[in-house]
Amino acid sequence: MDHVARIQAEWRAERPDVDTAPQGVIGRLHRIANQLTAELTLLYAQFGLTEGEFDVLAALRRAGAPYERAPGEIALHTMVTTGAVTKRVDRLEAAGLVRRRRSDADGRGRVVRLTPAGRRLIDKAFTAHMANEQRLLSSLEPAERAQLEALLTTWLGYLEPPDRIDGGTRAAEVRPLA
């Protein structure tokens, strides 16, 4: 009996009138997420990065050459606020991993670009990150991984509908969960 099952059993004894089945899924996902975050952040630290700094470097690397994005774009690609992006970029710039410059399209705007050192670091860190994720999934058979990914994709589609419609920026209506 795992931790979640013990909690469910206690609730069933105290509140048999309440269905605790959802807790079996949500509780386990929560515990798995905590374990995964701990494992991932240990790896990022080996490269001198926090999780947020890794996210910024990865968002810039995924942009393709010349590996730059506006701070607002970075926020969209890392799911954090522009204020959080600014703090992360400040630290990465101080470390020589990114550089800010004025936007060519809008002289008032800024663009953040990976430096060659930043690109080398994120390439090494990303390779190690993917190996780490492979390790973390290694206890599941390939078919189980595919099934889990399909289930999570479906569920996430209900919880987090696309935030862009036809390439625009209008928020999609949130579908009801029931």
C-alpha positions as CSV (number, residue, x, y, z in Angstrom):
1,M,0.0,0.0,0.0
2,D,1.5,3.3,-1.0
3,H,1.2,6.7,0.7
4,V,-1.9,7.7,-1.3
5,A,-3.6,4.4,-0.7
6,R,-3.1,4.8,3.0
7,I,-4.6,8.3,2.9
8,Q,-7.6,7.0,0.9
9,A,-8.1,4.2,3.4
10,E,-8.1,6.7,6.3
11,W,-10.6,8.9,4.5
12,R,-12.8,5.9,3.7
13,A,-12.9,4.9,7.4
14,E,-13.7,8.5,8.5
15,R,-15.8,9.6,5.5
16,P,-17.3,6.5,3.8
17,D,-19.9,8.9,2.2
18,V,-17.2,10.6,0.0
19,D,-15.8,8.9,-3.1
20,T,-12.0,9.1,-2.7
21,A,-11.2,7.6,-6.1
22,P,-10.1,10.9,-7.7
23,Q,-7.5,11.2,-4.9
24,G,-5.9,8.0,-6.2
25,V,-5.0,9.7,-9.5
26,I,-4.5,13.3,-8.4
27,G,-2.5,12.4,-5.3
28,R,-0.2,10.1,-7.2
29,L,0.3,12.6,-9.9
30,H,1.1,15.2,-7.3
31,R,3.7,13.0,-5.6
32,I,5.2,12.0,-9.0
33,A,5.4,15.7,-10.0
34,N,7.3,16.5,-6.8
35,Q,9.7,13.6,-7.3
36,L,10.3,14.5,-10.9
37,T,10.9,18.2,-10.0
38,A,13.5,17.1,-7.4
39,E,15.2,14.9,-9.9
40,L,15.2,17.5,-12.7
41,T,16.5,20.3,-10.6
42,L,19.4,18.2,-9.4
43,L,20.4,17.8,-13.0
44,Y,20.1,21.5,-13.8
45,A,22.2,22.3,-10.7
46,Q,25.0,20.2,-12.2
47,F,25.2,22.8,-15.0
48,G,24.9,25.8,-12.5
49,L,21.3,26.5,-13.5
50,T,18.0,26.7,-11.8
51,E,14.9,25.3,-13.4
52,G,13.8,28.7,-14.5
53,E,17.2,29.5,-16.0
54,F,17.2,26.2,-17.9
55,D,13.7,27.1,-19.2
56,V,14.9,30.5,-20.5
57,L,18.0,29.1,-22.2
58,A,15.9,26.2,-23.7
59,A,13.2,28.7,-25.0
60,L,16.0,30.7,-26.7
61,R,17.7,27.6,-28.2
62,R,14.3,26.2,-29.5
63,A,13.8,29.5,-31.3
64,G,16.5,28.6,-33.9
65,A,19.2,30.8,-35.2
66,P,19.9,33.5,-34.2
67,Y,18.5,32.1,-30.9
68,E,16.7,35.1,-29.7
69,R,13.2,36.1,-28.5
70,A,11.6,39.2,-27.0
71,P,11.0,38.9,-23.2
72,G,7.2,38.6,-23.8
73,E,7.8,35.6,-26.2
74,I,10.1,34.0,-23.6
75,A,7.3,34.4,-21.0
76,L,4.9,32.6,-23.4
77,H,7.3,29.8,-24.1
78,T,8.2,29.3,-20.4
79,M,4.7,29.9,-18.9
80,V,6.0,32.6,-16.4
81,T,5.4,36.3,-16.1
82,T,7.6,38.8,-17.9
83,G,8.7,40.0,-14.4
84,A,10.0,36.5,-13.7
85,V,11.7,36.4,-17.1
86,T,13.5,39.7,-16.3
87,K,14.9,38.3,-13.1
88,R,16.1,35.1,-14.9
89,V,17.6,37.0,-17.8
90,D,19.4,39.3,-15.4
91,R,21.1,36.3,-13.8
92,L,21.9,34.7,-17.1
93,E,23.3,37.9,-18.5
94,A,25.5,38.3,-15.5
95,A,26.8,34.8,-16.1
96,G,27.5,35.7,-19.8
97,L,25.0,33.2,-21.1
98,V,22.6,35.7,-22.8
99,R,22.8,39.2,-24.0
100,R,20.1,41.9,-24.3
101,R,19.9,44.2,-27.3
102,R,17.4,46.7,-28.7
103,S,14.9,45.2,-31.1
104,D,15.5,45.9,-34.8
105,A,11.7,46.0,-35.4
106,D,11.0,48.4,-32.5
107,G,13.9,50.5,-31.1
108,R,12.0,50.7,-27.7
109,G,11.7,46.9,-27.3
110,R,14.4,44.5,-26.2
111,V,15.5,41.1,-27.5
112,V,17.4,38.4,-25.5
113,R,19.9,36.3,-27.4
114,L,21.9,33.3,-26.4
115,T,25.6,33.9,-26.4
116,P,27.9,31.2,-27.8
117,A,28.7,30.2,-24.2
118,G,24.9,30.0,-23.5
119,R,24.3,27.9,-26.5
120,R,27.1,25.4,-25.6
121,L,25.7,25.2,-22.1
122,I,22.1,24.6,-23.0
123,D,23.1,22.0,-25.6
124,K,25.1,20.0,-23.0
125,A,22.4,20.5,-20.4
126,F,19.6,19.5,-22.7
127,T,21.4,16.4,-23.8
128,A,21.8,15.4,-20.2
129,H,18.2,16.4,-19.4
130,M,16.8,14.0,-22.1
131,A,19.0,11.2,-20.8
132,N,17.7,11.9,-17.3
133,E,14.1,11.9,-18.5
134,Q,14.8,8.5,-20.3
135,R,16.2,7.2,-17.0
136,L,13.1,8.4,-15.1
137,L,10.8,6.7,-17.5
138,S,12.9,3.5,-17.8
139,S,10.6,1.5,-15.4
140,L,7.8,1.8,-17.8
141,E,7.5,-0.3,-21.0
142,P,7.4,1.6,-24.3
143,A,3.7,0.7,-24.7
144,E,3.0,1.9,-21.2
145,R,4.8,5.2,-21.9
146,A,2.8,5.7,-25.1
147,Q,-0.5,4.9,-23.3
148,L,0.4,7.3,-20.4
149,E,1.4,10.1,-22.8
150,A,-1.9,9.7,-24.7
151,L,-4.0,9.8,-21.5
152,L,-2.1,12.8,-20.2
153,T,-2.4,14.6,-23.5
154,T,-6.2,14.0,-23.6
155,W,-6.6,15.2,-20.0
156,L,-4.4,18.2,-20.4
157,G,-6.4,19.2,-23.4
158,Y,-9.4,19.6,-21.2
159,L,-7.6,21.3,-18.3
160,E,-5.4,23.6,-20.5
161,P,-7.1,24.3,-23.8
162,P,-5.1,26.1,-26.5
163,D,-4.5,29.7,-25.7
164,R,-4.3,30.8,-29.3
165,I,-7.0,30.5,-31.9
166,D,-6.0,30.7,-35.6
167,G,-2.6,32.1,-34.7
168,G,-4.2,35.0,-32.7
169,T,-3.8,35.8,-29.1
170,R,-7.4,35.6,-28.0
171,A,-7.8,33.2,-25.1
172,A,-9.8,30.1,-25.9
173,E,-12.9,29.4,-23.9
174,V,-12.2,27.0,-21.1
175,R,-14.2,23.8,-21.5
176,P,-16.2,22.6,-18.5
177,L,-14.6,19.7,-16.7
178,A,-17.8,17.8,-16.1
